[in-house]
Amino acid sequence: MKEWSLFTNHGLVLAAISRDSNKTIREIGDDVGVTERTAYGIVVDLEKAGYIKRTRVGVRNMYAINPDMPIVSRLSDASVGDLLALFGWQRQKGTKRTRPRTIS
């Protein structure tokens, strides 16, 4: 039987970051089952699209998720935070919910 996943690698990288925002790109890639180079490209995609923000802390990167970004789907008006909450993720205290940005 052909192996497949319900979520794309972009979604899996976002989920890995939601579990530990201090992971290295290599650790994220290992979690998702992709190469470090592929994980890096996905992180860049997510950052450019506004789903995550990368902050340099010493020699490492720390990632913050924008939970108010919409899930790109014609079937749902849910946000990334709504999806991640299904997996136990919680919004950081003190962060304010913003209006989701629409993506065309």
MMTF fields as JSON, N, C-alpha, C and O atoms, coordinates in Angstrom:
{
  "mmtfVersion": "1.0.0",
  "mmtfProducer": "UNKNOWN",
  "numBonds": 415,
  "numAtoms": 416,
  "numGroups": 104,
  "numChains": 1,
  "numModels": 1,
  "chainsPerModel": [1],
  "groupsPerChain": [104],
  "chainIdList": ["A"],
  "bondAtomList": [4, 2, 8, 6, 12, 10, 16, 14, 20, 18, 24, 22, 28, 26, 32, 30, 36, 34, 40, 38, 44, 42, 48, 46, 52, 50, 56, 54, 60, 58, 64, 62, 68, 66, 72, 70, 76, 74, 80, 78, 84, 82, 88, 86, 92, 90, 96, 94, 100, 98, 104, 102, 108, 106, 112, 110, 116, 114, 120, 118, 124, 122, 128, 126, 132, 130, 136, 134, 140, 138, 144, 142, 148, 146, 152, 150, 156, 154, 160, 158, 164, 162, 168, 166, 172, 170, 176, 174, 180, 178, 184, 182, 188, 186, 192, 190, 196, 194, 200, 198, 204, 202, 208, 206, 212, 210, 216, 214, 220, 218, 224, 222, 228, 226, 232, 230, 236, 234, 240, 238, 244, 242, 248, 246, 252, 250, 256, 254, 260, 258, 264, 262, 268, 266, 272, 270, 276, 274, 280, 278, 284, 282, 288, 286, 292, 290, 296, 294, 300, 298, 304, 302, 308, 306, 312, 310, 316, 314, 320, 318, 324, 322, 328, 326, 332, 330, 336, 334, 340, 338, 344, 342, 348, 346, 352, 350, 356, 354, 360, 358, 364, 362, 368, 366, 372, 370, 376, 374, 380, 378, 384, 382, 388, 386, 392, 390, 396, 394, 400, 398, 404, 402, 408, 406, 412, 410],
  "bondOrderList": [1, 1, 1, 1, 1, 1, 1, 1, 1, 1, 1, 1, 1, 1, 1, 1, 1, 1, 1, 1, 1, 1, 1, 1, 1, 1, 1, 1, 1, 1, 1, 1, 1, 1, 1, 1, 1, 1, 1, 1, 1, 1, 1, 1, 1, 1, 1, 1, 1, 1, 1, 1, 1, 1, 1, 1, 1, 1, 1, 1, 1, 1, 1, 1, 1, 1, 1, 1, 1, 1, 1, 1, 1, 1, 1, 1, 1, 1, 1, 1, 1, 1, 1, 1, 1, 1, 1, 1, 1, 1, 1, 1, 1, 1, 1, 1, 1, 1, 1, 1, 1, 1, 1],
  "groupList": [{"groupName": "MET", "atomNameList": ["N", "CA", "C", "O"], "elementList": ["N", "C", "C", "O"], "formalChargeList": [0, 0, 0, 0], "bondAtomList": [1, 0, 2, 1, 3, 2], "bondOrderList": [1, 1, 2], "singleLetterCode": "M", "chemCompType": "L-PEPTIDE LINKING"}, {"groupName": "LYS", "atomNameList": ["N", "CA", "C", "O"], "elementList": ["N", "C", "C", "O"], "formalChargeList": [0, 0, 0, 0], "bondAtomList": [1, 0, 2, 1, 3, 2], "bondOrderList": [1, 1, 2], "singleLetterCode": "K", "chemCompType": "L-PEPTIDE LINKING"}, {"groupName": "GLU", "atomNameList": ["N", "CA", "C", "O"], "elementList": ["N", "C", "C", "O"], "formalChargeList": [0, 0, 0, 0], "bondAtomList": [1, 0, 2, 1, 3, 2], "bondOrderList": [1, 1, 2], "singleLetterCode": "E", "chemCompType": "L-PEPTIDE LINKING"}, {"groupName": "TRP", "atomNameList": ["N", "CA", "C", "O"], "elementList": ["N", "C", "C", "O"], "formalChargeList": [0, 0, 0, 0], "bondAtomList": [1, 0, 2, 1, 3, 2], "bondOrderList": [1, 1, 2], "singleLetterCode": "W", "chemCompType": "L-PEPTIDE LINKING"}, {"groupName": "SER", "atomNameList": ["N", "CA", "C", "O"], "elementList": ["N", "C", "C", "O"], "formalChargeList": [0, 0, 0, 0], "bondAtomList": [1, 0, 2, 1, 3, 2], "bondOrderList": [1, 1, 2], "singleLetterCode": "S", "chemCompType": "L-PEPTIDE LINKING"}, {"groupName": "LEU", "atomNameList": ["N", "CA", "C", "O"], "elementList": ["N", "C", "C", "O"], "formalChargeList": [0, 0, 0, 0], "bondAtomList": [1, 0, 2, 1, 3, 2], "bondOrderList": [1, 1, 2], "singleLetterCode": "L", "chemCompType": "L-PEPTIDE LINKING"}, {"groupName": "PHE", "atomNameList": ["N", "CA", "C", "O"], "elementList": ["N", "C", "C", "O"], "formalChargeList": [0, 0, 0, 0], "bondAtomList": [1, 0, 2, 1, 3, 2], "bondOrderList": [1, 1, 2], "singleLetterCode": "F", "chemCompType": "L-PEPTIDE LINKING"}, {"groupName": "THR", "atomNameList": ["N", "CA", "C", "O"], "elementList": ["N", "C", "C", "O"], "formalChargeList": [0, 0, 0, 0], "bondAtomList": [1, 0, 2, 1, 3, 2], "bondOrderList": [1, 1, 2], "singleLetterCode": "T", "chemCompType": "L-PEPTIDE LINKING"}, {"groupName": "ASN", "atomNameList": ["N", "CA", "C", "O"], "elementList": ["N", "C", "C", "O"], "formalChargeList": [0, 0, 0, 0], "bondAtomList": [1, 0, 2, 1, 3, 2], "bondOrderList": [1, 1, 2], "singleLetterCode": "N", "chemCompType": "L-PEPTIDE LINKING"}, {"groupName": "HIS", "atomNameList": ["N", "CA", "C", "O"], "elementList": ["N", "C", "C", "O"], "formalChargeList": [0, 0, 0, 0], "bondAtomList": [1, 0, 2, 1, 3, 2], "bondOrderList": [1, 1, 2], "singleLetterCode": "H", "chemCompType": "L-PEPTIDE LINKING"}, {"groupName": "GLY", "atomNameList": ["N", "CA", "C", "O"], "elementList": ["N", "C", "C", "O"], "formalChargeList": [0, 0, 0, 0], "bondAtomList": [1, 0, 2, 1, 3, 2], "bondOrderList": [1, 1, 2], "singleLetterCode": "G", "chemCompType": "PEPTIDE LINKING"}, {"groupName": "VAL", "atomNameList": ["N", "CA", "C", "O"], "elementList": ["N", "C", "C", "O"], "formalChargeList": [0, 0, 0, 0], "bondAtomList": [1, 0, 2, 1, 3, 2], "bondOrderList": [1, 1, 2], "singleLetterCode": "V", "chemCompType": "L-PEPTIDE LINKING"}, {"groupName": "ALA", "atomNameList": ["N", "CA", "C", "O"], "elementList": ["N", "C", "C", "O"], "formalChargeList": [0, 0, 0, 0], "bondAtomList": [1, 0, 2, 1, 3, 2], "bondOrderList": [1, 1, 2], "singleLetterCode": "A", "chemCompType": "L-PEPTIDE LINKING"}, {"groupName": "ILE", "atomNameList": ["N", "CA", "C", "O"], "elementList": ["N", "C", "C", "O"], "formalChargeList": [0, 0, 0, 0], "bondAtomList": [1, 0, 2, 1, 3, 2], "bondOrderList": [1, 1, 2], "singleLetterCode": "I", "chemCompType": "L-PEPTIDE LINKING"}, {"groupName": "ARG", "atomNameList": ["N", "CA", "C", "O"], "elementList": ["N", "C", "C", "O"], "formalChargeList": [0, 0, 0, 0], "bondAtomList": [1, 0, 2, 1, 3, 2], "bondOrderList": [1, 1, 2], "singleLetterCode": "R", "chemCompType": "L-PEPTIDE LINKING"}, {"groupName": "ASP", "atomNameList": ["N", "CA", "C", "O"], "elementList": ["N", "C", "C", "O"], "formalChargeList": [0, 0, 0, 0], "bondAtomList": [1, 0, 2, 1, 3, 2], "bondOrderList": [1, 1, 2], "singleLetterCode": "D", "chemCompType": "L-PEPTIDE LINKING"}, {"groupName": "TYR", "atomNameList": ["N", "CA", "C", "O"], "elementList": ["N", "C", "C", "O"], "formalChargeList": [0, 0, 0, 0], "bondAtomList": [1, 0, 2, 1, 3, 2], "bondOrderList": [1, 1, 2], "singleLetterCode": "Y", "chemCompType": "L-PEPTIDE LINKING"}, {"groupName": "PRO", "atomNameList": ["N", "CA", "C", "O"], "elementList": ["N", "C", "C", "O"], "formalChargeList": [0, 0, 0, 0], "bondAtomList": [1, 0, 2, 1, 3, 2], "bondOrderList": [1, 1, 2], "singleLetterCode": "P", "chemCompType": "L-PEPTIDE LINKING"}, {"groupName": "GLN", "atomNameList": ["N", "CA", "C", "O"], "elementList": ["N", "C", "C", "O"], "formalChargeList": [0, 0, 0, 0], "bondAtomList": [1, 0, 2, 1, 3, 2], "bondOrderList": [1, 1, 2], "singleLetterCode": "Q", "chemCompType": "L-PEPTIDE LINKING"}],
  "groupTypeList": [0, 1, 2, 3, 4, 5, 6, 7, 8, 9, 10, 5, 11, 5, 12, 12, 13, 4, 14, 15, 4, 8, 1, 7, 13, 14, 2, 13, 10, 15, 15, 11, 10, 11, 7, 2, 14, 7, 12, 16, 10, 13, 11, 11, 15, 5, 2, 1, 12, 10, 16, 13, 1, 14, 7, 14, 11, 10, 11, 14, 8, 0, 16, 12, 13, 8, 17, 15, 0, 17, 13, 11, 4, 14, 5, 4, 15, 12, 4, 11, 10, 15, 5, 5, 12, 5, 6, 10, 3, 18, 14, 18, 1, 10, 7, 1, 14, 7, 14, 17, 14, 7, 13, 4],
  "groupIdList": [1, 2, 3, 4, 5, 6, 7, 8, 9, 10, 11, 12, 13, 14, 15, 16, 17, 18, 19, 20, 21, 22, 23, 24, 25, 26, 27, 28, 29, 30, 31, 32, 33, 34, 35, 36, 37, 38, 39, 40, 41, 42, 43, 44, 45, 46, 47, 48, 49, 50, 51, 52, 53, 54, 55, 56, 57, 58, 59, 60, 61, 62, 63, 64, 65, 66, 67, 68, 69, 70, 71, 72, 73, 74, 75, 76, 77, 78, 79, 80, 81, 82, 83, 84, 85, 86, 87, 88, 89, 90, 91, 92, 93, 94, 95, 96, 97, 98, 99, 100, 101, 102, 103, 104],
  "secStructList": [7, 7, 7, 7, 7, 1, 1, 7, 2, 2, 2, 2, 2, 2, 2, 2, 2, 2, 2, 7, 6, 6, 7, 7, 2, 2, 2, 2, 2, 2, 2, 2, 6, 1, 7, 2, 2, 2, 2, 2, 2, 2, 2, 2, 2, 2, 2, 2, 2, 6, 1, 3, 3, 3, 3, 3, 3, 6, 6, 3, 3, 3, 3, 3, 3, 7, 6, 6, 1, 5, 7, 7, 7, 6, 6, 7, 7, 7, 5, 2, 2, 2, 2, 2, 2, 6, 6, 6, 7, 7, 7, 7, 6, 6, 7, 7, 7, 7, 7, 7, 7, 7, 7, 7],
  "xCoordList": [0.846, 0.0, 0.89, 1.864, 0.546, 1.305, 1.148, 0.045, 2.268, 2.234, 1.816, 2.293, 0.926, 0.501, 0.205, 0.13, 0.039, -0.203, -1.405, -1.629, -2.163, -3.317, -2.879, -3.601, -1.698, -1.189, 0.021, 0.779, 0.194, 1.374, 2.582, 2.443, 3.762, 4.971, 4.961, 5.492, 4.37, 4.268, 3.446, 3.823, 2.341, 1.517, 2.243, 2.118, 3.002, 3.749, 4.874, 5.141, 5.537, 6.579, 5.948, 6.498, 4.814, 4.117, 3.747, 3.884, 3.283, 2.946, 4.192, 4.133, 5.316, 6.566, 7.009, 7.451, 6.891, 7.254, 6.304, 6.727, 5.031, 4.061, 4.382, 4.073, 4.995, 5.354, 6.614, 6.75, 7.541, 8.783, 9.337, 9.903, 9.171, 9.569, 11.072, 11.546, 11.828, 13.281, 14.036, 15.264, 13.332, 13.993, 14.87, 14.6, 15.929, 16.762, 16.08, 15.17, 16.531, 15.993, 16.2, 15.317, 17.35, 17.623, 16.619, 16.108, 16.335, 15.366, 13.962, 13.225, 13.607, 12.3, 12.224, 11.227, 13.276, 13.32, 13.21, 12.498, 13.919, 13.849, 12.433, 11.945, 11.775, 10.397, 9.446, 8.58, 9.624, 8.708, 9.087, 8.245, 10.366, 10.828, 11.3, 11.186, 11.838, 12.393, 13.832, 14.269, 14.56, 15.946, 16.0, 15.018, 17.163, 17.369, 17.137, 16.539, 17.602, 17.432, 15.952, 15.52, 15.187, 13.748, 13.051, 12.206, 13.406, 12.813, 13.106, 12.233, 14.333, 14.707, 13.834, 13.331, 13.659, 12.832, 11.395, 10.772, 10.875, 9.501, 9.392, 8.429, 10.373, 10.375, 10.417, 9.71, 11.235, 11.296, 9.932, 9.461, 9.295, 7.957, 6.96, 6.215, 6.951, 6.01, 6.276, 5.345, 7.558, 7.91, 7.494, 6.913, 7.781, 7.412, 5.901, 5.425, 5.151, 3.688, 3.072, 1.874, 3.878, 3.375, 2.869, 2.308, 3.054, 2.578, 3.471, 2.999, 4.759, 5.68, 6.585, 6.754, 7.159, 8.155, 9.394, 9.316, 10.535, 11.795, 12.557, 12.703, 13.042, 13.832, 15.142, 15.153, 16.23, 17.55, 17.772, 17.628, 18.128, 18.433, 19.801, 19.915, 20.831, 22.189, 22.54, 22.475, 22.914, 23.271, 22.099, 22.245, 20.961, 19.795, 18.657, 18.669, 17.698, 16.47, 15.337, 15.291, 14.432, 13.207, 12.061, 12.131, 11.016, 9.908, 8.637, 8.349, 7.887, 6.579, 5.544, 5.726, 4.475, 3.403, 2.383, 2.012, 1.934, 0.835, -0.454, -0.835, -1.121, -2.283, -3.506, -4.473, -3.474, -4.634, -4.596, -5.522, -3.533, -3.467, -4.536, -4.787, -5.153, -6.188, -5.577, -4.449, -6.337, -5.964, -6.363, -7.508, -5.436, -5.72, -6.601, -6.123, -7.891, -8.848, -10.147, -10.597, -10.724, -12.027, -13.149, -14.282, -12.825, -13.845, -13.94, -14.848, -13.014, -12.976, -12.565, -11.748, -13.142, -12.694, -11.941, -11.778, -11.483, -10.748, -9.342, -8.814, -8.756, -7.393, -6.409, -6.802, -5.137, -4.079, -4.179, -4.004, -4.459, -4.609, -5.727, -5.6, -6.827, -7.937, -7.486, -7.821, -6.731, -6.24, -5.249, -5.361, -4.278, -3.265, -3.873, -3.359, -4.96, -5.63, -6.148, -6.245, -6.478, -6.908, -5.81, -6.087, -4.564, -3.416, -2.847, -1.753, -3.58, -3.163, -2.405, -2.012, -2.186, -1.474, -2.348, -3.567, -1.717, -2.469, -1.852, -0.631, -2.715, -2.267, -1.491, -1.884, -0.388, 0.396, -0.425, -1.115, -0.342, -1.076, -0.564, 0.632, -1.472, -1.111, -1.11, -0.976, -1.255, -1.325, -2.769, -3.692, -2.933, -4.261, -4.665, -3.862, -5.884, -6.404, -6.591, -7.185, -6.084, -6.237, -7.135, -7.384, -7.605, -8.476, -7.637, -6.587, -8.078, -7.325, -7.157, -8.058, -5.976, -5.671, -6.132, -5.879, -6.798, -7.229, -6.106, -5.366, -5.997, -4.965, -5.661, -6.579, -5.221, -5.823, -4.969, -5.308],
  "yCoordList": [-1.182, 0.0, 1.243, 1.319, 2.205, 3.442, 4.251, 4.389, 4.78, 5.574, 7.007, 7.589, 7.567, 8.937, 9.57, 8.881, 10.877, 11.605, 12.517, 13.068, 12.668, 13.553, 15.021, 15.861, 15.317, 16.691, 16.837, 15.887, 18.019, 18.303, 18.472, 18.611, 18.46, 18.692, 20.084, 20.265, 21.058, 22.398, 22.349, 22.96, 21.632, 21.49, 20.743, 21.087, 19.723, 18.952, 19.772, 19.65, 20.605, 21.488, 22.481, 22.735, 23.037, 23.966, 23.273, 23.861, 22.035, 21.271, 21.003, 21.092, 20.678, 20.436, 21.694, 21.625, 22.836, 24.105, 24.404, 24.945, 24.062, 24.33, 23.522, 23.955, 22.358, 21.524, 22.021, 21.866, 22.619, 23.13, 24.208, 23.912, 25.458, 26.587, 26.833, 27.732, 26.047, 26.212, 25.142, 25.085, 24.297, 23.22, 23.777, 24.841, 23.033, 23.388, 22.895, 22.067, 23.412, 22.967, 21.461, 20.761, 20.967, 19.527, 18.728, 17.707, 19.192, 18.499, 18.532, 17.548, 19.663, 19.776, 18.788, 18.085, 18.739, 17.803, 16.361, 15.564, 16.019, 14.66, 14.323, 13.218, 15.276, 15.062, 14.771, 13.9, 15.512, 15.429, 14.3, 13.782, 13.929, 12.886, 13.43, 12.766, 14.66, 15.279, 15.687, 15.697, 16.021, 16.443, 17.82, 18.562, 18.137, 19.451, 20.55, 21.581, 20.331, 21.32, 21.543, 22.681, 20.466, 20.577, 21.297, 22.163, 20.938, 21.598, 23.094, 23.907, 23.455, 24.867, 25.594, 26.685, 24.99, 25.604, 25.801, 26.817, 24.834, 24.933, 26.041, 26.808, 26.132, 27.198, 28.564, 29.484, 28.701, 29.96, 30.264, 31.4, 29.255, 29.447, 29.93, 30.882, 29.269, 29.626, 31.033, 31.772, 31.399, 32.739, 33.803, 34.821, 33.582, 34.552, 34.741, 35.842, 33.671, 33.743, 34.334, 34.618, 34.523, 35.127, 34.149, 34.566, 32.846, 31.844, 31.736, 31.393, 32.028, 32.017, 33.237, 33.846, 33.577, 34.642, 34.037, 33.393, 34.249, 33.705, 34.814, 35.917, 34.516, 35.457, 34.784, 33.649, 35.479, 34.957, 35.158, 36.269, 34.073, 34.123, 33.467, 32.241, 34.293, 33.759, 33.128, 33.78, 31.848, 31.143, 30.332, 29.656, 30.391, 29.588, 30.486, 31.7, 29.872, 30.56, 30.114, 28.97, 31.034, 30.725, 31.119, 32.135, 30.312, 30.544, 30.869, 30.267, 31.83, 32.173, 31.969, 32.417, 31.298, 31.018, 32.143, 32.629, 32.552, 33.507, 32.679, 32.219, 32.489, 31.599, 32.141, 31.41, 33.398, 33.998, 33.903, 34.352, 33.323, 33.134, 32.126, 31.152, 32.36, 31.421, 30.125, 30.1, 29.064, 27.818, 27.989, 28.325, 27.763, 27.963, 26.816, 25.732, 27.087, 26.07, 26.739, 27.688, 26.253, 26.779, 26.232, 26.711, 25.228, 24.565, 25.085, 24.702, 25.953, 26.344, 27.794, 28.31, 28.448, 29.784, 29.732, 30.757, 28.552, 28.361, 28.942, 29.119, 29.231, 29.758, 28.645, 27.551, 28.945, 27.999, 27.656, 26.499, 28.649, 28.4, 27.416, 26.58, 27.512, 26.564, 25.139, 24.21, 24.968, 23.64, 23.112, 21.967, 23.942, 23.494, 23.19, 22.342, 23.872, 23.603, 22.169, 21.593, 21.595, 20.191, 19.252, 18.149, 19.699, 18.889, 19.33, 18.91, 20.173, 20.574, 21.884, 22.29, 22.562, 23.837, 24.894, 24.895, 25.802, 26.879, 28.216, 28.356, 29.196, 30.563, 31.087, 30.857, 31.789, 32.365, 33.434, 34.223, 33.449, 34.459, 35.843, 36.043, 36.771, 38.142, 38.445, 39.605, 37.427, 37.699, 37.962, 37.309, 38.908, 39.352, 38.71, 38.632, 38.262, 37.671, 38.793, 39.828, 38.577, 39.564, 38.994, 37.789, 39.854, 39.406, 38.631, 39.115, 37.449, 36.66, 37.39, 38.081, 37.213, 37.78, 36.789, 35.59, 37.274, 36.364, 36.185, 37.119, 34.968, 34.649, 34.281, 33.461, 34.888, 34.604, 33.644, 33.282],
  "zCoordList": [0.0, 0.0, 0.0, 0.748, -0.839, -0.932, 0.357, 0.887, 0.852, 2.082, 1.749, 0.775, 2.562, 2.365, 3.716, 4.733, 3.715, 4.957, 4.78, 3.702, 5.834, 5.81, 5.729, 5.191, 6.265, 6.298, 5.385, 5.188, 4.834, 4.017, 4.925, 6.14, 4.331, 5.116, 5.747, 6.843, 5.077, 5.664, 6.957, 7.957, 6.934, 8.134, 9.235, 10.411, 8.862, 9.858, 10.478, 11.673, 9.68, 10.224, 11.194, 12.265, 10.833, 11.725, 13.036, 14.109, 12.955, 14.162, 15.002, 16.228, 14.366, 15.101, 15.836, 16.983, 15.181, 15.817, 16.971, 17.993, 16.823, 17.893, 19.149, 20.259, 18.981, 20.133, 20.826, 22.04, 20.074, 20.663, 19.75, 18.698, 20.155, 19.307, 19.3, 18.606, 20.063, 20.12, 19.34, 19.412, 18.601, 17.861, 16.753, 16.195, 16.446, 15.303, 14.032, 14.08, 12.909, 11.623, 11.466, 10.969, 11.883, 11.785, 12.613, 12.154, 13.836, 14.697, 14.093, 14.16, 13.509, 12.854, 11.69, 11.531, 10.882, 9.765, 10.22, 9.608, 11.303, 11.846, 12.307, 12.067, 12.971, 13.444, 12.282, 12.372, 11.2, 10.068, 9.107, 8.375, 9.125, 8.209, 6.875, 5.844, 6.904, 5.704, 5.988, 7.139, 4.936, 5.114, 5.768, 5.785, 6.3, 6.907, 5.868, 6.175, 4.659, 3.59, 3.263, 3.078, 3.194, 2.928, 4.076, 3.848, 5.316, 6.49, 6.46, 6.762, 6.097, 6.02, 4.991, 5.259, 3.825, 2.787, 3.233, 2.921, 3.959, 4.461, 5.499, 5.487, 6.398, 7.412, 6.723, 7.134, 5.687, 4.933, 4.308, 4.372, 3.706, 3.125, 4.176, 3.943, 5.332, 6.401, 6.922, 7.241, 7.005, 7.482, 6.465, 6.841, 5.202, 4.159, 4.074, 3.798, 4.31, 4.244, 5.513, 5.541, 6.565, 7.796, 8.836, 9.85, 8.606, 9.561, 10.789, 11.873, 10.626, 11.76, 11.685, 10.629, 12.828, 12.896, 13.531, 14.577, 12.894, 13.393, 14.109, 13.582, 15.311, 16.09, 16.462, 16.938, 16.247, 16.594, 18.085, 18.595, 18.79, 20.224, 20.393, 20.409, 20.517, 20.573, 19.242, 18.2, 19.277, 18.043, 17.49, 16.472, 18.137, 17.725, 17.262, 17.47, 16.645, 16.249, 17.154, 17.606, 17.405, 18.142, 17.214, 16.524, 17.206, 16.29, 17.065, 18.1, 16.545, 17.113, 16.013, 14.881, 16.357, 15.397, 15.426, 16.495, 14.254, 14.159, 14.088, 13.011, 15.225, 15.262, 14.534, 14.321, 14.155, 13.51, 11.987, 11.313, 11.448, 9.999, 9.583, 10.292, 8.447, 8.001, 7.488, 6.996, 7.613, 6.968, 5.509, 5.206, 4.629, 3.214, 2.732, 2.399, 2.707, 2.287, 1.887, 2.529, 0.855, 0.437, 1.307, 1.252, 2.107, 2.91, 4.337, 5.074, 4.737, 6.14, 6.302, 5.54, 7.305, 7.667, 8.992, 9.655, 9.377, 10.63, 10.507, 9.409, 11.659, 11.701, 12.05, 12.455, 11.885, 12.255, 13.736, 14.118, 14.568, 16.003, 16.302, 17.197, 15.554, 15.729, 15.425, 16.159, 14.352, 13.98, 15.014, 15.452, 15.408, 16.366, 17.733, 18.463, 18.085, 19.364, 19.426, 20.509, 18.283, 18.249, 18.735, 19.206, 18.617, 19.024, 20.369, 20.744, 21.1, 22.436, 22.522, 23.615, 21.394, 21.41, 22.069, 21.897, 22.832, 23.476, 23.119, 23.037, 22.909, 22.627, 23.828, 24.971, 23.572, 24.663, 25.354, 24.709, 26.67, 27.434, 27.051, 26.839, 26.968, 26.647, 25.153, 24.763, 24.314, 22.88, 22.504, 22.99, 21.649, 21.265, 19.945, 19.016, 19.865, 18.624, 17.609, 17.912, 16.421, 15.36, 14.281, 14.23, 13.441, 12.345, 11.329, 10.906, 10.934, 9.959, 8.636, 8.159, 8.062, 6.759, 5.7, 5.819, 4.677, 3.621, 2.618, 2.309, 2.119, 1.139, -0.156, -0.172, -1.23, -2.538, -3.308, -4.435]
}
